[in-house]
Every structure is written in C-alpha cells, then in structure tokens.
C-alpha cells in the first residue's frame, strides 16, 4: 500500500543517552537524505556524515543508514540517522527532517505501515509492542517467537483446517443428490472433532501467552491492621508500602508488579474496610471496592490473632463484588498456637501465612498460579493478547454450533455458514480481516517511533 506522505520520529526513548536514532520512512526519504547529507548513502551501508541545519551548520555528526523499499522494516524507503542521545540534538534533527518534507509520525505508524505493506501480519505487529513492554525474560522470549511468526503459523494451520472442513460440507450443498451421504459420513464428524481438539490446543497456548503478557491482578482487602501492606512487602521482596501500627495508614491504592515463575502479578494494596473516619478514608474505601470489581481475584486478609473466626469477612461478604473469586488469607499465624481457618465459612479457599516470617507464602504463590491456570513457561510459549483469546473463543463457538447442526439437524447450509463465521473470526487475529477502528486501537497504544 503506497503512502503519499513521509513520516519521521525519534526511534529511541526521550531523555539523555549515548546514542539516539531518528527514523524516516516514505516516498520522499531519498530526496530528504540527499539534501540533508549531500548525497544519498549507499544502501544498507553505515555512512559517517554530518547532519547540518538549514544554514549548513552541523546539528550533529553520526551514522546514516539507508534502506530502499521494499526491503526495509516498513516496506518503504527508510533512513535512520544515528547521533548523540541529547534531547535537544534529537529534536533539532527531527525538526530539520520535517522542514525538508516529512511530518511527525503518529504512535505506532512505522509498524502500521509494515503491516499495511504486508511485511508482517497483525499478530506479529502486536508482538513488536509486547517485546518492548515485556516484563520478564519469559515474556520477552514468547513475544519474540510470536514476532517470528510462530503464533501466526498456528492460527494459519487452524484456518486451513476450517477451510478444508468447509469444502467438505459445501460439496454436499453443491451435489444435493449426495447430501445425505456426505452429512451422514463419519468422515465429517471426525473432521469436526479434530477441529475442536485443534481449537482447544491453540486456545490453551494463547491463554498462557496472554498470562505471560498481562499477568494476574489481585487486590489485598480486609480490615485495617490485618497485615495487607506487610503482605504486599513480603510478596514484593522490599518495602513497597508504608507499615505502621496506626489503623488506616493506607489511604490510596498502592500498586506493585512482581513475578511468580514468569507470570506477572499486579498486587494492589487498598485502604482497610471499615466505617470511614474522614473524607479521605471514605474515598480510599470507595477506591478499594472499585479495584476489587476489576480484579482477577481478591485476597481478603484476616488477622488470625485478633479475628480467628473471620468475622471481618462475614461483615463484608455482601459488599464484595460478585463474580470475582475471593481467597481468605489468614495472616499473622506466627502469633497463634492453633489455627482453625474458620471452617464454619463455606466457599472461599483458605490459606494461612505469616507476612513477618514468610511462612505459607509458597502456598499462596502456588494458589495464585492455579487460580489463573498458569503453567511454568515452556520453550514453545507464544505471546498473545485478550483480543486473540476472544477471537479464538468466537471461532470455537461457531465450530461447536456446526457440530450441533450436524448431529441434530443435518443442515449443510447452516453448517457452512457457521464455518465461514469461524474463519472470519480467525482472520481477525492476523489481520486478514480487520476494521480501521481495531487498527486505531492497536497501533495507538504503540510508542512514537515504532
């Protein structure tokens, strides 16, 4: 896809650094390069050159690299100017390139052009951002595998299997005199069963990839002085939250990101749940409830010494959000001789810990992984996003509907339509079919310069 305009932006983070890169892409790139540098650099050869301003005075001296299209990241002519990493120098160089005929790039626009020019598919484009944002070595490796096309290959194989099944079903429609034989054939039932198994395998892999990228969010809730902040500090491994004997020390939400065997864990410490003493605490309690409603789980922390029967949980149970799993965490077990874990309460899982000594923390970590069905990353893990999970689920729903139509109604036309809908949902993952609104949301989250 040809673009009329040429874009430019810094491709390295803002601030001071040893080296900064200004990237240019578009049809006017050779003209801009020749004007700025005095001549168009040899393709894919690092060239030392001054970068002068409009008066011929050097803005900087650095390395110029020219990549003729379509053999470049974006598929267009690309110029990279590598200079010293001072913010003033970088901005002057960007302004000079803009004065020569480029415009400032929008967030993610370089990668968007790579996608539109068929250099990468949409899943690979998202993997670029996931690689940049990776919070662990496992997440980075998974993103790199997706960037290299492993996830796209898995999805493509699934699409091929759907298409083959469609062809088999539509053959019955094209030859109505044989329709009963086709639809009653065990071959079709076998194909659909294999397709369902294929979906299950890829969905499981994608779910693990989504957890590697996004992780799990849990909220620490409970009465003041139950030990929520101490538990956060113990999980984080350092003093992330202030801990004092004064009830109500935590007023706002304290967020901390940690890692459990490769799974990112976002832990939110919140204000103690009680009758608020002032307007600030009222707001803190409101925010606590708001965060619980959005979380993957709630760890309701109980002071085992002061509240062995978990009366605090009984008092707050009705106010907790429905649909969010709750785990009762009996803290301060180092202060009690016998712990009952409030067996009179039905429902929530109970875990005993001591934020002071660390006792029980391993069980809590294992519980959190099990709650999200997270497995220690294998060598073949791929990076995936929630939209990929949703698209796979929609496609699987259509395949399940096709199976039902086969077993109950022998309705070939309706089966074919369900399989077409499944294929369309899968196409959304790699971007064979995608709306402008979806592309705007995806690439708008990228950093400028990528």
Order of alpha helices (4+ residues) and beta strands (2+ residues): beta-beta-alpha-beta-beta-beta-alpha-beta-alpha-alpha-alpha-alpha-alpha-alpha-beta-alpha-beta-beta-alpha-beta-alpha-beta-beta-alpha-alpha-alpha-alpha
